[in-house]
Amino acid sequence: MPRIMPTLRPLLLAVLAVQGLSVFAQTPRPPAQELFPGVTTTPTNDVFPGVVSVPIGTTPLAAAPSVIGLEHLEPAQMSAADNEVVSNLSPELSRQAALANFDISNSDWHYQQVVCPAFPDYVFLAFTHGPDPNGSSRFAAMLPRDSAGVRIVSTYAHGLLPFDVSWNRPGTFEVFNGILRHERGQLPLSRAPNWLLISMCYAELSGYPVQVLASLPNPEPTLDMLRLDGNRPQMWIEADQSADVTFSDVSRPSTTSNWSLHFDRHGQITSAGRSLSRQASIIALKP
């Protein structure tokens, strides 16, 4: 077989390539097919043609959200038994407040009782101090009915937050777990029919009054719920009897606070989370 001269090889390859393109060009192609033959399409930028869109922030909620909250009482509204607890423990209360750098002998201090049915052996007090040259202050006090062990949890001190937010501070966990053990021993939270009240009391203890989006009747996942960015109270129970609780606080008109609390298998709180969802307009009103 004769050998092709090296100088002719490029020419031969070029000829073969041209022939290949010619064959490809002559291959018949299938006719173009329309997706919907005979139907004329018109481009549109409307998501829902014929429906006029309205900015969601300009429309009110369909109805005021159904909420539950703990009762707050002025000193004059408190029962005689609860007032007696406060009177008997006033010296210890003042001492513990002073250790937290609060002088409650100042007449500008004001307190309310936070009625927490989940802890009948305690009187919860929420103290507030209005703006002054050093800023405002706020703390909560737990007064036991059967001892002098007053406990303090501070939220704002002279207008400043502590280094760690009160709702996720080990010291707050310690105080709350102490009164939990006193009331319930070491039973898991899953055995507590009032698990939501216990969780709400924790929020109040850490300085945040809450109005929780009610679970009964169950709110449907409507447009209102989406705007609130909230969820109904729920408890997830793990195999080891630890539990996670979530609920939404809608007490402020323009912000939803979503809480998440974790309790170990002995019913002790070990972690807490609180996230804020801010709304563009007033979408939740107190009942």
WOQUICOR-V304895 format. One record per residue. N is the residue number from 1. RES is the residue in three letters. SS is DSSP state (alpha for helix, beta for strand, coil for the rest). OMEGA is omega as a letter, one per 30 degrees, with the letter a starting at -180 (NA if undefined). D_CENTER is the distance of its C-alpha to the mean C-alpha in Angstrom with 1 decimal. Layout:
n,res,ss,omega,d_center
N,RES,SS,OMEGA,D_CENTER
N,RES,SS,OMEGA,D_CENTER
This chain:
n,res,ss,omega,d_center
1,MET,coil,a,86.2
2,PRO,coil,l,86.6
3,ARG,coil,l,83.9
4,ILE,coil,a,82.1
5,MET,coil,a,82.8
6,PRO,alpha,a,79.8
7,THR,alpha,a,80.3
8,LEU,alpha,a,80.0
9,ARG,alpha,l,76.7
10,PRO,alpha,a,74.4
11,LEU,alpha,l,76.4
12,LEU,alpha,l,76.2
13,LEU,alpha,l,72.4
14,ALA,alpha,l,72.0
15,VAL,alpha,l,74.2
16,LEU,alpha,l,72.2
17,ALA,alpha,l,68.9
18,VAL,alpha,l,70.4
19,GLN,alpha,l,71.6
20,GLY,alpha,l,68.2
21,LEU,alpha,l,66.5
22,SER,alpha,l,69.2
23,VAL,alpha,l,68.7
24,PHE,alpha,a,64.9
25,ALA,alpha,a,65.6
26,GLN,alpha,a,67.9
27,THR,coil,a,65.4
28,PRO,coil,l,64.4
29,ARG,coil,l,60.8
30,PRO,coil,a,59.1
31,PRO,coil,l,58.8
32,ALA,coil,a,55.6
33,GLN,coil,l,53.5
34,GLU,coil,a,51.2
35,LEU,coil,l,48.0
36,PHE,coil,a,49.0
37,PRO,coil,l,52.8
38,GLY,coil,l,54.0
39,VAL,coil,a,50.6
40,THR,coil,l,50.1
41,THR,coil,l,46.6
42,THR,coil,l,45.2
43,PRO,coil,l,42.3
44,THR,coil,l,39.5
45,ASN,coil,l,36.3
46,ASP,coil,l,34.8
47,VAL,coil,l,32.0
48,PHE,coil,a,33.1
49,PRO,coil,l,36.7
50,GLY,coil,l,37.6
51,VAL,coil,a,34.1
52,VAL,coil,a,33.3
53,SER,coil,l,29.8
54,VAL,coil,l,28.0
55,PRO,coil,a,25.1
56,ILE,alpha,a,22.0
57,GLY,alpha,a,21.1
58,THR,alpha,a,24.5
59,THR,coil,l,24.0
60,PRO,coil,l,22.3
61,LEU,coil,l,20.2
62,ALA,coil,l,22.5
63,ALA,coil,l,21.5
64,ALA,coil,a,19.4
65,PRO,coil,l,16.3
66,SER,coil,a,17.1
67,VAL,beta,l,15.1
68,ILE,beta,a,15.8
69,GLY,beta,l,15.8
70,LEU,coil,a,17.8
71,GLU,beta,l,21.2
72,HIS,beta,a,22.1
73,LEU,beta,l,25.8
74,GLU,beta,a,28.2
75,PRO,alpha,a,30.8
76,ALA,alpha,a,33.4
77,GLN,alpha,a,31.4
78,MET,coil,l,30.9
79,SER,coil,l,33.1
80,ALA,alpha,a,36.3
81,ALA,alpha,a,35.2
82,ASP,alpha,l,31.9
83,ASN,alpha,l,33.9
84,GLU,alpha,l,36.4
85,VAL,alpha,a,33.8
86,VAL,alpha,a,32.7
87,SER,alpha,a,36.4
88,ASN,alpha,a,37.4
89,LEU,coil,a,34.7
90,SER,alpha,l,35.0
91,PRO,alpha,l,37.0
92,GLU,alpha,l,34.6
93,LEU,alpha,l,31.6
94,SER,alpha,a,33.4
95,ARG,alpha,a,34.3
96,GLN,alpha,l,30.8
97,ALA,alpha,l,29.4
98,ALA,alpha,l,32.3
99,LEU,alpha,l,31.5
100,ALA,coil,l,28.0
101,ASN,coil,l,30.1
102,PHE,coil,l,29.5
103,ASP,coil,a,32.7
104,ILE,coil,l,31.9
105,SER,coil,l,35.6
106,ASN,coil,a,34.9
107,SER,coil,l,35.0
108,ASP,coil,l,32.1
109,TRP,beta,l,29.7
110,HIS,beta,l,28.1
111,TYR,beta,l,26.3
112,GLN,beta,l,24.8
113,GLN,beta,l,24.5
114,VAL,beta,a,21.2
115,VAL,beta,a,22.4
116,CYS,coil,a,20.7
117,PRO,coil,a,22.8
118,ALA,coil,a,21.4
119,PHE,coil,a,23.4
120,PRO,coil,a,26.8
121,ASP,coil,a,28.5
122,TYR,beta,l,26.6
123,VAL,beta,l,26.4
124,PHE,beta,l,23.1
125,LEU,beta,l,23.9
126,ALA,beta,a,21.7
127,PHE,beta,l,24.0
128,THR,beta,l,23.9
129,HIS,beta,a,26.5
130,GLY,coil,l,27.1
131,PRO,coil,l,27.9
132,ASP,coil,a,31.1
133,PRO,coil,a,32.9
134,ASN,coil,a,30.6
135,GLY,coil,a,27.3
136,SER,coil,l,25.0
137,SER,beta,a,23.9
138,ARG,beta,l,21.5
139,PHE,beta,l,21.3
140,ALA,beta,l,21.0
141,ALA,beta,l,24.0
142,MET,beta,a,24.5
143,LEU,beta,l,28.1
144,PRO,beta,l,29.6
145,ARG,coil,a,32.3
146,ASP,coil,l,34.6
147,SER,coil,a,34.6
148,ALA,coil,a,34.4
149,GLY,coil,l,31.5
150,VAL,coil,l,29.2
151,ARG,beta,a,26.0
152,ILE,beta,l,24.2
153,VAL,beta,a,20.8
154,SER,beta,l,20.8
155,THR,beta,l,18.0
156,TYR,beta,l,20.3
157,ALA,beta,a,23.9
158,HIS,coil,l,26.2
159,GLY,coil,a,23.6
160,LEU,beta,l,22.3
161,LEU,beta,l,19.2
162,PRO,coil,a,20.4
163,PHE,coil,l,20.7
164,ASP,coil,l,17.6
165,VAL,coil,a,14.5
166,SER,alpha,a,15.0
167,TRP,alpha,l,11.8
168,ASN,alpha,a,12.9
169,ARG,coil,l,16.6
170,PRO,alpha,l,19.2
171,GLY,alpha,l,20.9
172,THR,alpha,l,18.1
173,PHE,alpha,a,17.9
174,GLU,alpha,a,21.7
175,VAL,alpha,a,21.8
176,PHE,alpha,l,19.4
177,ASN,alpha,l,21.1
178,GLY,alpha,a,24.4
179,ILE,alpha,l,23.9
180,LEU,alpha,l,22.4
181,ARG,alpha,a,25.6
182,HIS,alpha,a,27.7
183,GLU,alpha,a,26.3
184,ARG,alpha,a,25.9
185,GLY,coil,l,27.8
186,GLN,coil,l,26.4
187,LEU,coil,l,25.5
188,PRO,coil,a,22.6
189,LEU,alpha,a,19.6
190,SER,alpha,l,20.7
191,ARG,alpha,a,23.6
192,ALA,coil,l,21.8
193,PRO,coil,a,21.8
194,ASN,coil,a,19.6
195,TRP,alpha,l,16.8
196,LEU,alpha,l,14.2
197,LEU,alpha,l,16.1
198,ILE,alpha,a,16.2
199,SER,alpha,l,12.4
200,MET,alpha,l,12.3
201,CYS,alpha,l,15.2
202,TYR,alpha,l,13.6
203,ALA,alpha,l,11.0
204,GLU,alpha,l,14.2
205,LEU,alpha,a,16.3
206,SER,coil,l,14.3
207,GLY,coil,a,15.0
208,TYR,coil,l,12.1
209,PRO,coil,a,13.5
210,VAL,coil,l,11.2
211,GLN,beta,a,12.2
212,VAL,beta,l,10.6
213,LEU,beta,a,11.4
214,ALA,coil,l,14.4
215,SER,coil,l,15.5
216,LEU,coil,f,19.2
217,PRO,coil,a,20.5
218,ASN,coil,l,18.2
219,PRO,coil,l,16.9
220,GLU,coil,l,18.5
221,PRO,coil,a,17.0
222,THR,coil,l,18.8
223,LEU,alpha,l,18.7
224,ASP,alpha,a,16.8
225,MET,alpha,l,13.9
226,LEU,alpha,l,14.1
227,ARG,alpha,l,14.3
228,LEU,alpha,a,11.3
229,ASP,coil,a,9.3
230,GLY,coil,l,7.7
231,ASN,coil,l,8.8
232,ARG,coil,a,11.0
233,PRO,coil,a,10.7
234,GLN,beta,l,12.1
235,MET,beta,l,13.9
236,TRP,beta,a,15.5
237,ILE,beta,l,18.7
238,GLU,coil,a,20.5
239,ALA,coil,a,24.3
240,ASP,coil,l,24.6
241,GLN,coil,l,22.6
242,SER,coil,a,19.6
243,ALA,beta,l,16.4
244,ASP,beta,a,12.7
245,VAL,beta,l,10.5
246,THR,beta,l,7.3
247,PHE,beta,a,6.6
248,SER,beta,l,5.6
249,ASP,beta,a,7.3
250,VAL,beta,a,9.9
251,SER,beta,l,12.3
252,ARG,beta,a,12.9
253,PRO,coil,a,15.1
254,SER,coil,a,14.0
255,THR,beta,l,10.3
256,THR,beta,l,7.2
257,SER,beta,l,4.3
258,ASN,beta,a,1.2
259,TRP,beta,l,3.4
260,SER,beta,a,6.2
261,LEU,beta,l,9.7
262,HIS,beta,l,13.0
263,PHE,beta,l,16.3
264,ASP,coil,a,19.6
265,ARG,coil,l,22.6
266,HIS,coil,l,23.8
267,GLY,coil,a,20.7
268,GLN,coil,l,19.7
269,ILE,beta,a,16.3
270,THR,beta,l,16.6
271,SER,beta,a,13.3
272,ALA,beta,l,9.8
273,GLY,beta,l,6.9
274,ARG,beta,a,4.5
275,SER,beta,a,4.4
276,LEU,beta,l,6.2
277,SER,beta,a,8.0
278,ARG,beta,a,11.4
279,GLN,coil,a,14.0
280,ALA,coil,a,17.7
281,SER,coil,l,18.9
282,ILE,coil,a,18.2
283,ILE,coil,l,16.7
284,ALA,coil,a,15.4
285,LEU,coil,l,17.8
286,LYS,coil,a,18.0
287,PRO,coil,NA,20.4
